Amino acid sequence: MKLEEAKRIGKEFLKKNNIDEREARLLLAFVLNVSSDELIRTSEITEDKFEEYQNVLNRRVQGTPFSYITGEKEFMKLKFKVNENVLIPRPETEILVEEALKYKPENVLDVCTGSGCIAISIAYYSKQTNVSALDISKAALEIANENAKLNGVDVEFICSDLFENVNRKYDIIVSNPPYIETSVIDKLEKDVKSEPHIALDGGVDGLEFYRRIAKEARKYLKEKGTLLFEIGYNQGENVSKLLMDNDYKNVRIIKDLSENDRVCVGNI
């Protein structure tokens, strides 16, 4: 089969199912294991590869996120492996990393690390910072370990229910915890619902993990240490209040490029 015909079929199929048709070309390159530039120089696709392409398109339409199909996602200009055990890194989370890097901390703890994208990016770009990261999911930590090796950084990974297995203090604690209200999860897009619920479900009001972390983190922060949260666009006021109620000082909000609340910061 001509490659252009396969591409046309893919585009029409995705468009019919309300998925960005540009993904058809990227998925075709993935199936053929070639770059986008190399795809231009390819003219034919075998019957076996076309069948594989159709299977991939069906998975996409059924709700499997693009990054779970390809097994990778770019974040902070670094490449990360992802699968169904970890949340797919989002561009807005880069703001949390960039804010943490401004402090030039000696050591950092990333709570609810998932794929490890936050911890690994901080370790990669700070060079001298000692970075630890924890998650309750052993499966997630396996991926995080792979990502640390992939990006050539040394991160200490801890399997822990929040601070349960933490025994030292840090200059900075960062976290992108689950923050979606339980009742909202079933209403999310199919792509998002395919991601691990443990990484999405923030309890009845979406604030369960913010409460726990804000309360416990003080014991694991050094004097004048800093806690940084990624937050949902509508959570700035509530998370700020949680920090102030737990005696954090200089509480402030950093907005994302769309002028939505994105990071909440407090000092002890």
C-alpha positions as CSV (number, residue, x, y, z in Angstrom):
1,M,0.0,0.0,0.0
2,K,1.1,3.5,-0.7
3,L,2.1,5.4,2.4
4,E,0.0,8.4,1.5
5,E,-3.1,6.2,1.3
6,A,-2.4,4.8,4.7
7,K,-1.9,8.3,6.1
8,R,-5.2,9.5,4.5
9,I,-7.1,6.6,6.0
10,G,-5.6,7.3,9.4
11,K,-6.4,11.0,9.3
12,E,-10.0,10.4,8.3
13,F,-10.5,7.8,11.0
14,L,-9.1,10.1,13.7
15,K,-11.1,13.1,12.5
16,K,-14.3,11.1,12.4
17,N,-13.7,10.2,16.1
18,N,-12.9,13.8,17.1
19,I,-9.2,13.3,17.5
20,D,-6.6,15.6,16.1
21,E,-5.9,14.2,12.6
22,R,-2.2,15.3,12.8
23,E,-1.6,12.4,15.2
24,A,-2.2,10.0,12.3
25,R,1.2,11.0,10.8
26,L,3.0,10.7,14.1
27,L,1.5,7.3,14.9
28,L,2.4,6.1,11.4
29,A,6.0,7.2,12.0
30,F,5.9,5.3,15.3
31,V,4.7,2.1,13.8
32,L,7.4,2.3,11.1
33,N,10.0,3.2,13.7
34,V,11.2,6.2,11.7
35,S,11.4,9.9,12.3
36,S,9.1,12.5,10.8
37,D,11.8,13.4,8.3
38,E,12.4,9.8,7.3
39,L,8.6,9.3,6.9
40,I,8.7,11.8,4.1
41,R,11.2,9.6,2.2
42,T,9.1,6.5,2.7
43,S,6.6,5.6,-0.1
44,E,5.2,2.1,0.8
45,I,3.9,0.3,3.8
46,T,3.6,-3.5,4.1
47,E,0.4,-5.3,4.9
48,D,1.6,-6.3,8.3
49,K,2.7,-2.7,9.2
50,F,-0.7,-1.4,8.0
51,E,-2.5,-3.8,10.2
52,E,-0.3,-2.7,13.1
53,Y,-1.1,0.9,12.2
54,Q,-4.9,0.1,12.3
55,N,-4.6,-1.5,15.7
56,V,-2.8,1.6,17.0
57,L,-5.4,3.9,15.6
58,N,-8.1,1.8,17.2
59,R,-6.4,2.0,20.6
60,R,-6.2,5.8,20.2
61,V,-9.9,6.1,19.4
62,Q,-10.8,3.8,22.3
63,G,-9.1,6.3,24.7
64,T,-5.5,5.2,25.1
65,P,-3.5,8.4,25.4
66,F,-1.1,9.1,22.5
67,S,1.9,8.9,24.9
68,Y,0.9,5.5,26.3
69,I,0.9,4.2,22.7
70,T,4.3,5.6,21.9
71,G,5.7,5.0,25.4
72,E,7.3,8.4,25.8
73,K,6.7,12.0,26.4
74,E,8.9,15.1,26.3
75,F,9.2,17.3,29.4
76,M,11.6,20.2,30.0
77,K,13.2,19.2,26.7
78,L,14.0,15.8,28.1
79,K,12.6,12.4,27.1
80,F,10.6,10.3,29.6
81,K,9.2,6.8,29.4
82,V,5.6,6.6,30.3
83,N,3.0,3.8,30.7
84,E,-0.3,3.2,32.3
85,N,1.3,3.3,35.8
86,V,2.3,6.9,35.7
87,L,0.6,10.3,34.9
88,I,1.7,11.7,31.6
89,P,3.9,14.8,32.2
90,R,2.1,18.1,31.3
91,P,3.7,21.3,30.0
92,E,2.2,23.3,32.8
93,T,4.2,21.3,35.3
94,E,7.3,22.8,33.9
95,I,6.5,26.0,35.8
96,L,6.8,24.1,39.1
97,V,10.3,22.9,38.0
98,E,11.4,26.3,36.8
99,E,10.3,27.9,40.1
100,A,12.1,25.3,42.2
101,L,15.3,25.8,40.2
102,K,15.3,29.5,41.1
103,Y,16.1,28.6,44.7
104,K,19.3,26.8,43.8
105,P,18.7,24.3,46.7
106,E,21.3,21.9,48.0
107,N,18.7,19.2,48.3
108,V,15.1,18.6,47.1
109,L,12.3,16.1,47.8
110,D,9.7,15.4,45.2
111,V,6.5,14.0,46.7
112,C,4.2,11.9,44.5
113,T,6.9,11.7,41.8
114,G,5.1,9.3,39.3
115,S,7.3,9.2,36.2
116,G,10.0,11.2,38.0
117,C,9.8,14.0,35.5
118,I,9.9,16.8,38.2
119,A,12.7,15.3,40.3
120,I,14.8,14.2,37.2
121,S,14.4,17.6,35.6
122,I,15.6,19.4,38.7
123,A,18.5,17.1,39.0
124,Y,19.4,17.5,35.3
125,Y,19.3,21.3,35.2
126,S,20.6,22.1,38.7
127,K,23.7,19.7,38.4
128,Q,24.8,20.1,42.0
129,T,21.5,19.5,43.8
130,N,20.8,16.3,45.6
131,V,17.4,15.1,44.7
132,S,15.1,12.5,46.4
133,A,11.7,11.5,45.2
134,L,8.9,9.4,46.7
135,D,5.8,7.6,45.5
136,I,3.5,5.0,47.0
137,S,3.4,3.0,43.7
138,K,6.3,0.6,43.2
139,A,5.3,0.3,39.5
140,A,5.6,4.1,39.1
141,L,9.0,4.1,40.8
142,E,10.2,1.4,38.3
143,I,9.5,3.8,35.5
144,A,11.0,6.8,37.4
145,N,14.2,4.8,37.9
146,E,14.4,4.0,34.2
147,N,13.9,7.7,33.4
148,A,16.7,8.7,35.7
149,K,19.0,6.4,33.9
150,L,17.7,7.5,30.5
151,N,18.6,11.1,31.4
152,G,21.8,10.4,33.1
153,V,21.0,11.7,36.6
154,D,21.2,10.3,40.1
155,V,18.0,10.5,42.1
156,E,17.2,8.7,45.3
157,F,13.8,7.0,44.9
158,I,11.8,6.1,48.0
159,C,8.7,3.9,48.1
160,S,6.6,5.7,50.7
161,D,3.1,6.8,51.6
162,L,3.9,10.5,51.6
163,F,6.5,11.0,54.4
164,E,6.2,7.6,56.0
165,N,9.7,6.5,55.0
166,V,11.4,9.9,55.0
167,N,14.1,10.5,57.6
168,R,15.9,13.7,56.7
169,K,15.2,17.4,56.0
170,Y,15.3,19.3,52.7
171,D,15.7,22.8,51.5
172,I,12.8,22.4,49.2
173,I,9.8,20.0,48.9
174,V,7.9,20.0,45.6
175,S,4.8,18.1,44.8
176,N,2.3,17.7,42.0
177,P,-0.2,15.6,44.0
178,P,-3.5,14.2,42.9
179,Y,-5.9,17.1,42.9
180,I,-9.0,16.2,41.0
181,E,-12.3,15.9,42.9
182,T,-13.4,12.3,43.1
183,S,-16.9,13.0,41.6
184,V,-15.3,14.7,38.6
185,I,-13.0,11.9,37.5
186,D,-15.8,10.0,35.6
187,K,-16.6,13.1,33.7
188,L,-13.0,13.6,32.4
189,E,-12.0,13.0,28.8
190,K,-11.3,9.4,27.8
191,D,-7.6,10.1,27.6
192,V,-7.3,11.4,31.1
193,K,-9.5,8.6,32.6
194,S,-7.0,6.1,31.1
195,E,-4.3,7.5,33.4
196,P,-3.9,5.9,36.9
197,H,-6.7,7.1,39.2
198,I,-4.3,7.0,42.2
199,A,-2.5,9.9,40.5
200,L,-5.7,11.8,39.8
201,D,-8.0,11.4,42.8
202,G,-7.6,14.2,45.3
203,G,-10.6,13.2,47.4
204,V,-14.0,14.7,47.8
205,D,-12.9,18.3,47.4
206,G,-9.6,17.7,45.5
207,L,-7.6,19.0,48.5
208,E,-6.9,15.8,50.5
209,F,-3.2,15.5,49.6
210,Y,-2.6,19.2,49.9
211,R,-3.9,19.0,53.5
212,R,-1.7,16.0,54.4
213,I,1.4,17.3,52.7
214,A,1.1,20.9,54.1
215,K,0.7,19.6,57.6
216,E,3.5,17.0,57.5
217,A,6.0,18.7,55.3
218,R,7.1,21.2,58.0
219,K,8.8,18.4,59.9
220,Y,10.9,17.6,56.8
221,L,11.9,21.1,55.8
222,K,15.0,22.9,57.0
223,E,14.9,26.3,58.6
224,K,13.6,28.8,56.0
225,G,12.7,25.9,53.8
226,T,10.2,26.1,50.9
227,L,7.1,24.0,49.9
228,L,6.0,24.3,46.3
229,F,2.8,22.7,45.0
230,E,1.4,22.5,41.5
231,I,-2.3,23.3,41.8
232,G,-5.4,23.2,39.7
233,Y,-6.5,26.4,37.9
234,N,-9.3,27.0,40.5
235,Q,-7.4,25.9,43.7
236,G,-5.2,28.9,44.4
237,E,-7.3,30.4,47.1
238,N,-7.9,27.1,48.9
239,V,-4.4,25.9,48.8
240,S,-3.0,29.3,49.9
241,K,-5.3,29.1,52.9
242,L,-4.2,25.6,53.8
243,L,-0.6,26.8,53.8
244,M,-1.4,29.8,55.9
245,D,-3.4,27.7,58.3
246,N,-0.3,25.6,58.8
247,D,1.8,28.6,59.6
248,Y,3.7,28.9,56.2
249,K,4.9,32.4,55.5
250,N,5.1,34.5,52.3
251,V,2.4,32.4,50.6
252,R,2.1,33.3,47.0
253,I,0.7,32.0,43.7
254,I,2.6,31.7,40.3
255,K,0.4,31.8,37.2
256,D,1.0,29.8,34.0
257,L,1.2,31.2,30.5
258,S,-2.6,31.2,30.3
259,E,-2.8,33.3,33.4
260,N,-4.3,30.5,35.4
261,D,-3.1,29.8,39.0
262,R,-0.5,27.0,38.6
263,V,2.0,26.9,41.6
264,C,1.5,27.7,45.2
265,V,4.6,28.5,47.4
266,G,5.1,28.9,51.1
267,N,8.1,29.2,53.4
268,I,8.6,28.1,57.0
